[in-house]
Amino acid sequence: MLFGAISGFLASFLLTIDKIKILKDAKFNPSCNINEVLNCKSVMLSKQAEVFGFPNSLIGIGAFAIFIAVAIALLGKVDFPRWFVDVVIGASTAGKIYAPLDGKRSVSSMTITTEDGSAGSRGKVTDFLPEIIERFNIEVVYSCGPMGMLKAVNEITEKYQIVHQCAVEESMACGIGVCMTCVIPLRGADGIIRMSRSCIEGPVVDGSSVIWSEPRTIPEGTLGAS
């Protein structure tokens, strides 16, 4: 990231210098002119090169300067504000990791884990989650996956006393709350446990509200249970 940002900054800076020289001397040939086909001077003089009324390269200077600052901060392990997103994605093997490159372009950092070690680090998501929470000072964890993994993630977030929003994966037959096959025990704000339809009340719920110790059963004290 740092190398790319520095390269982009230098390119934008040189293009800006060449643009200034062209404005001073119409006969000036910029360094990016290679031949009649690969000729950037004609592009620099076009309307598209000044979309906002000034050279586009000035936008590049400002934007790449920001990327340089962020890259240096990441190398220095600086704690960032909450809008930075760090992702941990795991599977049993590399072939089950979906679009890792696309995902990496959308987040601040990505950690890949596989149980057989065929991609990223060997192990499970929950093996690396505590370290990431501590390193990046994570305040909220969003998770999706098998119920067993969600339970393990919730145990970690409870230990660190941070918010855990999870997409529960119970079987959903109708998806509109009629068949009642996707019910899970949730503890409400009033402290009462209710068998709730995950397709209606969820599927994303507060991990601390799920009664994880009672999978596919009706916990004692549930409203309406005999």
Secondary structure, DSSP 8 states (H G I E B T S, - for coil): -HHHHHHHHHHHHHHHHHHHHHHH-TT---TT--SSSS-SHHHHTSGGGGTTSS-HHHHHHHHHHHHHHHHHHHHTT----TT--EEEEEESSGGG---HHHHHHTSSEEEEEETTSSSSEES-HHHHHHHHHHHHT--EEEEES-HHHHHHHHHHHHHHT-EEEEE-----SSSSSSS-TTEEEEE-TTS-EEEEETTTT-SEEEGGGB-TTSTTS--TTBTT--
